Amino acid sequence: MKNIPDFNEIKAITVAARLIQLNGGKCDKYWLNKLMYYVERQSLVLSGQPIFFDELFSIPLGPIVSSVNDGIDSSSYPVESLWSKHLDLQGNTVFLKSEPDFSELSRFEEKLIHHAYQKFMNYDFRKLKDYFHGLPEHKETNSREEITYEEILINEGVDKESIEEVMNEISYLSFFKNQISIGS
């Protein structure tokens, strides 16, 4: 998996596990990928901070959270990983193998997860695809195109000054995390 210094893999696994748990212990991989994108997007829009700090991309099947997508895929590999410890991908179905520590999630994050689940719990592939392809930041593509946090915020009507503040805070958090990891 790509090494993204700010990517919060534990948080991503915990959010994925909660969504799968809410769905009865299993779900469709496409459904999970789209809900993970929605949770990350909504966190950014509502709080000014992403949850996973992952790279976002438009691909032919709609927007994704890159390392989350890779992590879900890796849960089918025979090699043990953090993802495969908690999830098991069989075909296009993702199963919850073991629950992570859900105390990793804040109340705000739990509310976002539950809202996402309630909103999309009955969406089939076509309805999900239509919804996520309809997001203003999504780009129709035959490959993979980056979606920036700024694009999402601009499309949500956030003013330029606030976007600059958000991006400065994310940069500061990144710098701070890197300083802590260097000192460890």
N, C-alpha and C positions, 0 to 999 in steps of 0.2 A: 504494500500500500504506500501511496505517496506520503512523504513526510511533510506535514504542514505544521510548523512550530506552534501555531495557536489553536489548532484543531483539538477540541475537547472530546476525545474518543469515549471516555467513561460516560460523559453526559449524553452523548449521542446514543450509545448502547442502552442507557437507562430510559431515554425517551422512546426508542424503538420497542424496548421490552414492555413499557407501560401501554403503548398502543396495541401491541399484540395481546397483552393480557386483557385489555378492555374488549378485544375482539374474540375472546374465548380461547386464547392460547395459540391461534394460528391466523394467518392472513395471506393475501396475495402480495407478492413482491412489488408489483407495480403500485398497488394501493399504498403499501408501506412507504415506498420511496416518495410518492406524492405527498403523503401526510407529513413526512419528515421535512420536506421542502416547505410546506405550509406553516409548520410550527416554527421553523427557523425564520421564515419571512415575517410572520406575525410578531415574533419576539422583537425583531429589528424595528418593525413599524411602530409597535406599541410602546416599547421601552427604550429604543435607540441602541439596543445591544442584541447581537445574535446569541443563540445558546451554544451552538457548536463551533462557531468561528471557522467554518469550512468554506471552501470555494464553491460557488454556484455556477451552473452551466445550463444553457438551453441545448437540448439534444432532440433528435427527431420525435421522441415520445414525450417531450415536454421538459420543463425545468427539473433539475436534480440538485441534490447536495452531494458533491463529488465523492468525498471520502466515506460518507454514509453509504452511498451506492456501492462503493468498493468493499466496504465492511460487510454489508449484507451478502454480497457475492462470495466473500471469503468464508462465510459461515458454512459453505458447502464443501470446502476443501478438507482433505484428510489431516492437514496440519493444524494443530491447536493454536487458536488465537483468542484474543479477548472476545471477539464477535462469536466465534464458534463455541465458546464456553457458555454463552447465554442463548444463542439462536442457532437454528438448524434450517438451512435452505434445502428443500427437496423439490426439484423441478421449479415451479413458480410459486410454491407455497413456503412461507417462513413460519417455523414453529418456535415457540418459547421453550427452551430446554431448562433454563434455571433463571430465577429472578435475581437481578442485580440489587444493590442497595438503593431502594427507592428514596431514601432520605437525601440522596444527591439532588433531588428536584425541589425547587422552591415552590411555594404556594402559587406564585404567578405562573411558573412553568407547568405545574399540574393543571391549572385552569386552562392554559393554552392547549395542552394535550387533550383534555376532556372536551373542550370546544371543537377542536379539529376532529376528534372521533365522532362526536354528535353530528357535526356538519356533513361528514363524508361516509358515515358508516354504511349507508345503503347505496353508495355510488358504484356503478359497474365501470368497466374499462372505458367505454365510450363517454359516459358522463364525466369521469375524471379527466379524460383526455381533453374534452371540450372545455372544461373549467380551467385547467392549467394552461392550455394553449391560448386561452382568452386573457390571461394575465398580461398587463401592459409591458412588463419587462421581458416576456418570452419572445424569442426570435425564431421564426421558422427557419430551419437549417437542416442540411443533410449530414452535418458533422457535429461539432461541439463549439458553442460560442459562450464566452464568459458573460455572466450577469454580475454586475457590481452592486454592492450595497447602495451606492449613490443612485443607481438607476431605479432601484426599488423605491427609495425614499422620494426621489423626484416624481415618479409616477403616482405616488400616494399623496402628492401635493405638499410635501414638507418644504419649508422655505430654505433658501440657500445657506443662510446663517446657521440654522439648526442642523442642516446636513454637515456643514463644516465642523460644528461642535461634536456631533456624533462621530465623525471620522477621526477627529483629533483624540477623542476619548478612546476609541478602538485602538488607535496607534499607541497611545499611552499605555493601555492595558497590555498590548503586545510587547512593548518595550519592557514593562515591569515584569511580565512573566518570563521573558528571556533573561533578564537580570537575575531573577530568583533561580532559574534553572542553571545559569552559569555558576552561581555561588554554591550550588548544592554539591 
